Amino acid sequence: MEGSIMFYKKIFVFLFLIFSTSFAIANDTERHQVVDGMSIYLGVIPTQLIKDHADMHDGTTDKEHTYHILIAIFDNKSDKRIRNVKVKATAIPLGMKGETKNLEPMHGNLRSFGNYFKLSKTTPYTINIEIIHPENKLKSIAKFIFNRPRD
């Protein structure tokens, strides 16, 4: 019992760090959009800050210029978290081809979706989020701009 409480405390601290740090990294970019009745929140954090969580995804937190892209989705009317969707992200540097990955469900009750991306250019990135609703196959798209900080 005590171990599970500690696990949830660690998850809460981790998610808090992700969202609070992502706002500090690039306060000039939009981190929230409302699309098709959903509030979509974007978090982007350098993986050096989350090395203790290398067990997520493929465990690549030590690679240079690797960022964890995290999406939280809520129903805009009820404010309830949306969990039963499939999410993909594409990170596209200005004038180049992007990288697309499935965003995996995160651990714990606070269901978010995330994965690691290599963002090596110091140019603005367009981060396209594709949300697929399995029950009706509807696809929703959100586009964010992320300015990767200089080294």
C-alpha positions as a Python dict, from the first residue, in 0.01 Angstrom:
ca = {
    (1, 'M'): (0, 0, 0),
    (2, 'E'): (273, 245, 100),
    (3, 'G'): (466, 161, -216),
    (4, 'S'): (171, 245, -441),
    (5, 'I'): (119, 579, -263),
    (6, 'M'): (485, 664, -316),
    (7, 'F'): (454, 564, -683),
    (8, 'Y'): (162, 805, -734),
    (9, 'K'): (348, 1083, -555),
    (10, 'K'): (641, 1034, -793),
    (11, 'I'): (406, 1045, -1092),
    (12, 'F'): (246, 1367, -965),
    (13, 'V'): (586, 1532, -914),
    (14, 'F'): (700, 1415, -1257),
    (15, 'L'): (392, 1554, -1434),
    (16, 'F'): (418, 1879, -1241),
    (17, 'L'): (780, 1915, -1353),
    (18, 'I'): (689, 1844, -1712),
    (19, 'F'): (415, 2103, -1731),
    (20, 'S'): (585, 2372, -1524),
    (21, 'T'): (917, 2338, -1705),
    (22, 'S'): (758, 2335, -2048),
    (23, 'F'): (610, 2677, -1982),
    (24, 'A'): (947, 2813, -1870),
    (25, 'I'): (1127, 2677, -2177),
    (26, 'A'): (930, 2875, -2431),
    (27, 'N'): (686, 3117, -2281),
    (28, 'D'): (626, 3280, -2619),
    (29, 'T'): (458, 2974, -2772),
    (30, 'E'): (100, 2862, -2741),
    (31, 'R'): (57, 2550, -2522),
    (32, 'H'): (-321, 2509, -2531),
    (33, 'Q'): (-574, 2471, -2809),
    (34, 'V'): (-940, 2382, -2832),
    (35, 'V'): (-1011, 2150, -3124),
    (36, 'D'): (-1336, 1960, -3191),
    (37, 'G'): (-1461, 2013, -2835),
    (38, 'M'): (-1130, 1904, -2674),
    (39, 'S'): (-882, 2111, -2475),
    (40, 'I'): (-537, 1996, -2582),
    (41, 'Y'): (-232, 2088, -2375),
    (42, 'L'): (127, 2054, -2498),
    (43, 'G'): (430, 2000, -2278),
    (44, 'V'): (787, 1984, -2411),
    (45, 'I'): (1075, 1912, -2172),
    (46, 'P'): (1444, 1831, -2225),
    (47, 'T'): (1497, 1468, -2132),
    (48, 'Q'): (1804, 1554, -1923),
    (49, 'L'): (1554, 1677, -1662),
    (50, 'I'): (1373, 1342, -1646),
    (51, 'K'): (1661, 1092, -1653),
    (52, 'D'): (1513, 912, -1353),
    (53, 'H'): (1221, 809, -1574),
    (54, 'A'): (1415, 632, -1849),
    (55, 'D'): (1178, 336, -1822),
    (56, 'M'): (918, 534, -2019),
    (57, 'H'): (888, 474, -2391),
    (58, 'D'): (1221, 344, -2526),
    (59, 'G'): (1447, 479, -2250),
    (60, 'T'): (1641, 733, -2460),
    (61, 'T'): (1663, 1013, -2204),
    (62, 'D'): (2039, 1055, -2230),
    (63, 'K'): (2062, 1150, -2598),
    (64, 'E'): (2156, 1509, -2676),
    (65, 'H'): (1874, 1735, -2798),
    (66, 'T'): (1608, 1479, -2708),
    (67, 'Y'): (1281, 1618, -2574),
    (68, 'H'): (977, 1455, -2420),
    (69, 'I'): (660, 1571, -2595),
    (70, 'L'): (358, 1529, -2371),
    (71, 'I'): (-9, 1584, -2454),
    (72, 'A'): (-301, 1605, -2210),
    (73, 'I'): (-653, 1604, -2354),
    (74, 'F'): (-974, 1712, -2180),
    (75, 'D'): (-1336, 1736, -2284),
    (76, 'N'): (-1391, 2109, -2317),
    (77, 'K'): (-1743, 2102, -2166),
    (78, 'S'): (-1701, 1860, -1876),
    (79, 'D'): (-1327, 1916, -1808),
    (80, 'K'): (-1288, 1537, -1782),
    (81, 'R'): (-970, 1384, -1912),
    (82, 'I'): (-1005, 1203, -2246),
    (83, 'R'): (-828, 867, -2233),
    (84, 'N'): (-976, 645, -2501),
    (85, 'V'): (-801, 793, -2806),
    (86, 'K'): (-493, 719, -3013),
    (87, 'V'): (-246, 1007, -3043),
    (88, 'K'): (38, 1075, -3288),
    (89, 'A'): (276, 1367, -3300),
    (90, 'T'): (492, 1500, -3581),
    (91, 'A'): (777, 1739, -3495),
    (92, 'I'): (875, 1939, -3805),
    (93, 'P'): (1171, 2180, -3807),
    (94, 'L'): (1127, 2486, -4027),
    (95, 'G'): (1176, 2394, -4393),
    (96, 'M'): (1255, 2027, -4328),
    (97, 'K'): (1089, 1688, -4307),
    (98, 'G'): (948, 1592, -3970),
    (99, 'E'): (948, 1285, -3749),
    (100, 'T'): (617, 1114, -3659),
    (101, 'K'): (568, 889, -3357),
    (102, 'N'): (278, 741, -3167),
    (103, 'L'): (235, 905, -2830),
    (104, 'E'): (209, 637, -2566),
    (105, 'P'): (-21, 648, -2264),
    (106, 'M'): (166, 764, -1956),
    (107, 'H'): (159, 575, -1625),
    (108, 'G'): (-88, 636, -1344),
    (109, 'N'): (-431, 790, -1307),
    (110, 'L'): (-334, 1119, -1473),
    (111, 'R'): (-349, 978, -1825),
    (112, 'S'): (-147, 1178, -2072),
    (113, 'F'): (30, 1072, -2389),
    (114, 'G'): (399, 1116, -2465),
    (115, 'N'): (716, 1008, -2642),
    (116, 'Y'): (1073, 1120, -2702),
    (117, 'F'): (1171, 1326, -3006),
    (118, 'K'): (1511, 1442, -3132),
    (119, 'L'): (1487, 1821, -3178),
    (120, 'S'): (1840, 1909, -3285),
    (121, 'K'): (1776, 2226, -3488),
    (122, 'T'): (1743, 2563, -3311),
    (123, 'T'): (1470, 2663, -3554),
    (124, 'P'): (1100, 2679, -3467),
    (125, 'Y'): (925, 2342, -3481),
    (126, 'T'): (568, 2281, -3586),
    (127, 'I'): (429, 2007, -3366),
    (128, 'N'): (124, 1848, -3525),
    (129, 'I'): (-93, 1642, -3295),
    (130, 'E'): (-331, 1388, -3448),
    (131, 'I'): (-601, 1245, -3223),
    (132, 'I'): (-803, 949, -3349),
    (133, 'H'): (-1125, 850, -3175),
    (134, 'P'): (-1146, 468, -3203),
    (135, 'E'): (-1526, 446, -3169),
    (136, 'N'): (-1605, 669, -3469),
    (137, 'K'): (-1265, 697, -3644),
    (138, 'L'): (-1286, 1077, -3638),
    (139, 'K'): (-950, 1250, -3664),
    (140, 'S'): (-874, 1580, -3490),
    (141, 'I'): (-562, 1785, -3564),
    (142, 'A'): (-390, 2048, -3347),
    (143, 'K'): (-82, 2245, -3453),
    (144, 'F'): (158, 2401, -3206),
    (145, 'I'): (477, 2602, -3254),
    (146, 'F'): (772, 2521, -3028),
    (147, 'N'): (1091, 2731, -3027),
    (148, 'R'): (1371, 2506, -2911),
    (149, 'P'): (1605, 2698, -2685),
    (150, 'R'): (1965, 2751, -2792),
    (151, 'D'): (2235, 2545, -2621),
}
